[in-house]
Amino acid sequence: MVGRPPVVLGLDFGGTKIAVAVCDVQGNRLASATVSTASRDIRDTRDTRDIPAELPGAEASLDGQDLAQIVFQRAIRSARGLLDTAAPDSELVAVGASTFGIPHEDKIELAPAIDGWESLALGRELRAAFPGATIRMATDAKAAAAAEVRWGALHDCDPGIYLNLGTGLSAAIVAGGQVIVGANGAAGEFGYNLRSVADVGLELSQRTMLEEMVSGLALARRASGQPGRPPGLTAADVFSAGTGDLAFDRLVDDFVAELALHLVNLAILINPVRIAAGGGLVRSWDRIAPRLESALRAGPPFPPELVVGRFPYDAPLLGAVALAIDAATSSTGAPVALATADGAEITEIADTAITGVTDVTGVTSLTLNSNTGAQA
């Protein structure tokens, strides 16, 4: 019996969820799913399938590396289920993965959102989970920026900025059609910005970095810490309370004002044509955008355009899928078209390929290079 055509897998590891998609090598989405990574959800819903074999059982500690491994295994189980359902007789030829933090073969740097995630050997774990498939990895904001450059709001923007407003805070910088990676893979990680002159010279452990005040996780933590507020509030709860809740309205004002300060400084430094925003907090864009737009009109000598990205909520997943497709089609140079969640096709805009390279010693790199395929 002749098997079905080969497929690729995209995985986006986020701070509160993992998105998974199975596509054919032409980019048609065959199946997709999301998996919660919130600690309380894992504690409430875990079963023996979530517990790695080396842990002592269903009551194993969910701290540190155990929690990271449980999150990872939950994603792998979901991906395998999609493959079995949507492409049971197809060969999985490539896997693209995006994640918060900077992925390596043996670790993930700058990834505090899930305890133990920094110690996860993501490259090795993916190779073990999907033997025979080519593995490509990228930081989530950079994968998202690559998708927006290739098919979306940052196409032909030189330079451009992708603003990731989600559980964490980060950006990606685009110049000359390429997503800038940086010497250590950390270009655009402005969540680590100093917040005041008093922070100069202090180690990270001695100061509060920007992401700890301006991110979905930070907003939720500050809201839950207010007197009389229930625990477990989310950033969405804060925004949805509206201007009638004076305490939450002040939280939103402070949040947006500090974000605006750092975004304006980033715009002055880069002088972008456009800033495209994506991530879960974009659902509250009506509360965020006016203050950012006002600050960007007043601050930089040459104000950039501020827009919501074409793929506000799934750009990192599309970037991960594109990494896998480019790896699968590198020998043929076939053009790529992706299908979005609603089934609409994204046709190839330019003859470009996303290149993601991670080796056992190096930093993940992700660029858009004209007329090149994914490297081995």
C-alpha positions in Angstrom: 0.0 0.0 0.0 1.3 3.4 -0.9 1.5 5.7 2.1 0.0 9.2 2.2 2.1 12.3 1.3 4.6 13.4 3.9 3.7 15.9 6.6 5.4 18.5 8.9 4.7 19.5 12.5 4.7 22.9 14.1 4.9 23.4 17.8 4.7 26.8 19.6 5.6 26.5 23.3 4.1 29.5 25.1 4.0 30.7 28.7 0.3 29.6 29.2 -0.4 27.3 26.2 1.2 25.2 23.5 -0.2 25.3 20.0 0.3 22.4 17.6 -0.4 22.1 13.9 0.1 19.3 11.4 0.4 20.4 7.8 1.4 18.9 4.5 4.6 20.2 2.9 2.6 22.6 0.7 1.4 24.3 4.0 -2.2 23.1 4.1 -3.2 22.7 7.7 -4.6 19.2 8.4 -5.2 19.5 12.1 -4.4 21.8 15.0 -4.8 21.9 18.8 -3.9 23.9 21.9 -2.7 22.6 25.2 -2.7 24.5 28.5 0.6 25.0 30.2 -0.7 26.9 33.2 0.5 25.3 36.4 -2.9 25.2 38.0 -4.4 23.5 34.9 -1.6 20.9 35.0 -2.1 20.3 38.7 -5.9 20.0 38.3 -5.9 17.8 35.2 -2.7 15.7 35.2 -2.9 12.0 35.0 -0.3 9.2 34.8 0.3 10.0 31.1 1.7 13.4 32.2 4.3 11.9 34.6 7.7 11.0 33.1 8.6 7.4 33.8 11.6 8.4 36.0 9.3 10.3 38.4 7.8 8.4 41.4 4.1 8.6 40.3 1.1 10.7 39.9 1.8 12.7 43.1 5.3 13.6 41.9 6.5 17.1 42.6 5.6 19.6 40.0 8.5 21.9 40.8 11.4 22.8 38.5 12.5 20.2 35.9 9.5 17.9 36.7 7.0 20.6 35.7 8.9 21.4 32.5 9.0 17.7 31.6 5.3 17.3 32.3 4.5 20.3 30.1 6.7 19.0 27.3 5.3 15.5 27.4 1.8 16.9 27.3 2.7 18.7 24.1 4.3 15.6 22.6 1.2 13.5 23.4 -1.1 16.0 21.8 1.2 16.2 18.7 1.3 12.4 18.3 -2.5 12.3 18.7 -2.9 14.8 15.9 -0.5 12.9 13.7 -2.3 9.6 14.3 -5.7 11.2 13.5 -4.9 13.5 10.6 -2.0 11.7 8.9 -1.9 8.1 10.1 0.1 6.7 7.1 2.2 9.8 6.4 5.9 10.2 7.1 6.7 13.1 9.5 9.7 14.7 7.7 10.3 17.8 9.8 9.4 19.5 13.0 9.5 23.3 13.6 9.4 24.5 17.2 9.1 28.0 18.6 9.4 28.7 22.3 9.7 31.6 24.8 13.4 31.8 25.6 16.3 31.0 23.4 16.3 27.3 22.4 19.4 25.1 22.2 20.1 21.4 21.9 20.6 21.1 25.6 18.9 24.0 27.3 16.6 27.0 26.8 18.0 30.4 27.9 16.0 33.3 29.3 12.9 31.3 29.9 11.5 32.0 33.3 7.8 31.6 32.5 7.7 27.9 33.4 9.8 26.6 36.2 12.5 24.3 34.9 12.1 25.3 31.3 15.6 26.6 31.1 17.0 23.2 31.9 14.9 21.4 29.3 17.2 19.9 26.5 14.6 20.9 23.9 16.6 19.9 20.8 17.5 16.5 22.2 14.0 15.9 23.5 12.4 16.7 20.2 14.8 14.4 18.3 14.0 11.6 20.7 10.2 12.2 20.4 10.3 12.4 16.6 13.1 10.2 15.4 14.0 10.6 11.7 12.4 14.0 11.4 14.5 17.2 10.8 14.3 19.5 13.8 14.3 23.3 13.6 13.9 25.7 16.5 13.5 29.4 17.0 12.6 31.9 19.7 8.8 32.7 19.6 9.0 36.4 18.8 11.6 35.8 16.1 9.5 33.0 14.5 6.4 35.3 14.7 8.4 38.2 13.1 9.5 35.9 10.3 5.9 34.9 9.6 4.9 38.6 9.5 7.8 39.5 7.2 7.0 36.6 4.9 3.3 36.8 4.7 2.0 39.6 6.9 2.3 43.1 8.3 6.0 43.5 8.2 6.5 42.5 4.5 8.6 45.1 2.8 9.2 47.0 6.1 12.9 47.8 6.3 13.4 48.1 9.2 10.4 46.8 11.2 9.7 45.7 14.7 7.5 42.8 15.9 6.1 43.5 19.4 5.2 40.4 21.4 2.6 41.2 24.1 1.8 38.0 25.8 2.6 36.1 29.0 6.0 37.7 28.6 7.4 40.8 26.8 9.8 40.7 23.9 10.4 42.1 20.4 12.0 41.1 17.2 13.9 43.4 14.9 13.7 43.1 11.1 16.3 44.7 8.8 17.1 44.0 5.2 14.4 41.3 5.1 16.1 39.4 7.9 15.1 38.8 11.5 18.1 40.0 13.6 19.2 37.2 15.9 22.0 38.8 17.9 25.3 37.4 19.0 23.6 35.2 21.6 20.2 34.9 20.1 18.9 37.6 22.4 18.3 40.6 20.0 15.0 42.3 20.8 14.7 40.9 24.3 13.8 44.3 25.7 11.9 42.7 28.6 15.3 42.8 30.3 15.6 46.6 29.9 16.7 48.7 32.9 13.7 50.6 34.3 15.6 53.5 35.9 19.0 55.1 36.4 19.1 53.4 39.8 19.3 50.0 38.0 22.6 50.8 36.3 25.3 48.5 37.4 23.0 46.2 39.3 22.9 42.4 38.6 19.6 41.0 37.4 18.8 39.5 40.8 19.1 43.0 42.4 16.7 44.8 40.2 13.2 44.4 38.7 13.4 43.9 34.9 10.9 45.4 32.6 9.1 42.1 31.9 8.3 41.7 35.6 6.2 44.9 35.4 5.0 44.9 31.7 3.7 41.6 30.6 0.6 39.5 30.9 2.0 37.6 33.8 3.1 40.7 35.6 -0.3 42.4 35.2 -2.0 39.3 36.6 0.3 39.1 39.5 -0.1 42.8 40.4 -3.9 42.5 40.2 -4.1 39.4 42.3 -1.9 41.1 44.9 -4.3 44.0 45.5 -6.3 43.9 48.8 -9.7 42.3 48.4 -8.9 40.7 45.0 -9.3 37.0 44.5 -6.2 34.9 43.6 -5.7 33.6 40.1 -6.7 36.8 38.2 -5.5 37.1 34.6 -4.5 40.0 32.5 -7.7 39.6 30.6 -9.6 40.1 33.9 -7.9 43.4 34.4 -8.5 44.7 31.0 -12.1 43.5 30.9 -12.9 45.2 34.2 -13.0 48.5 32.2 -12.5 52.0 33.3 -15.2 51.7 35.9 -12.8 49.7 38.1 -10.5 52.6 39.2 -7.9 50.3 40.8 -7.6 48.1 37.7 -7.8 51.2 35.4 -4.7 52.6 37.2 -2.9 49.3 36.7 -3.7 49.4 33.0 -2.5 53.1 32.8 0.8 52.3 34.6 1.3 49.2 32.4 0.7 51.0 29.1 2.7 54.1 30.2 5.8 52.1 31.0 5.5 50.0 27.8 5.1 53.2 25.8 8.3 54.6 27.3 10.4 51.6 26.3 8.7 51.2 22.9 9.4 54.8 22.0 13.1 54.4 22.9 13.2 51.2 20.8 11.6 53.1 17.9 14.1 55.9 18.2 17.0 53.4 18.1 15.7 51.3 15.2 13.7 54.0 13.2 11.3 51.3 11.9 8.8 51.8 9.1 6.2 49.8 11.1 5.7 48.1 14.4 3.4 45.1 14.3 2.0 43.7 17.6 0.9 40.2 18.4 0.2 38.0 21.4 -2.6 37.4 23.8 -2.8 41.0 25.1 -3.6 42.2 21.6 -7.2 41.1 22.5 -7.3 44.3 24.6 -5.8 46.5 21.9 -8.5 49.1 22.3 -7.1 49.8 25.8 -3.4 49.6 24.8 -3.2 51.2 21.3 -4.3 54.8 21.9 -1.6 55.5 24.5 1.1 53.7 22.4 0.1 55.6 19.3 0.1 58.9 21.1 3.6 58.2 22.5 4.9 57.1 19.1 3.6 60.2 17.5 5.2 62.5 20.1 8.5 60.7 20.9 10.6 59.6 17.9 11.7 62.2 15.4 10.2 60.0 12.7 7.1 58.2 14.0 6.5 54.7 12.8 3.2 53.1 11.9 1.7 50.9 14.7 -0.5 48.0 13.6 -1.8 44.7 14.8 -0.1 41.9 13.0 -1.8 39.9 10.3 -1.5 36.9 12.6 -2.0 38.4 16.0 -2.4 35.2 17.9 -0.7 32.4 16.0 2.3 34.0 14.3 4.8 32.0 16.4 3.0 28.8 15.3 3.0 29.8 11.6 6.7 30.6 12.0 7.4 27.2 13.5 5.4 25.5 10.6 7.4 27.5 8.1 10.7 26.4 9.6 9.5 22.8 9.2 8.2 23.3 5.7 11.5 24.9 4.6 13.4 22.1 6.1 11.2 19.6 4.2 11.4 21.4 0.9 15.0 22.7 1.0 16.1 20.2 -1.7 13.4 21.2 -4.2 13.1 24.9 -3.4 9.3 24.6 -3.7 7.4 27.8 -2.8 5.4 27.7 0.5 1.8 28.5 1.1 0.3 28.2 4.6 -3.3 27.8 5.6 -4.5 29.8 8.6 -6.7 28.5 11.3 -9.8 29.6 9.4 -8.6 27.8 6.3 -7.6 30.8 4.3 -4.4 30.3 2.3 -1.4 32.5 2.7 0.3 32.6 -0.6 4.0 33.0 -1.0 4.9 36.7 -1.3 8.5 36.5 -2.1 11.0 33.8 -3.0 12.4 33.5 0.5 13.1 30.8 3.0 13.2 30.9 6.8 16.5 29.3 8.0 16.7 27.9 11.5 19.9 26.4 12.6 20.6 24.9 16.0 23.6 22.7 16.7 24.8 21.1 19.9 27.0 24.0 20.8 25.5 27.1 19.0 22.7 29.5 19.3 19.5 29.2 17.4 19.5 31.5 14.4 16.6 32.4 12.3 16.8 34.6 9.2 14.9 35.2 6.0 17.4 34.6 3.2 16.5 35.1 -0.5 16.5 31.9 -2.6 18.0 29.7 0.1 16.7 26.6 1.8 17.0 25.4 5.3 20.5 24.4 6.3 21.4 21.1 7.8 
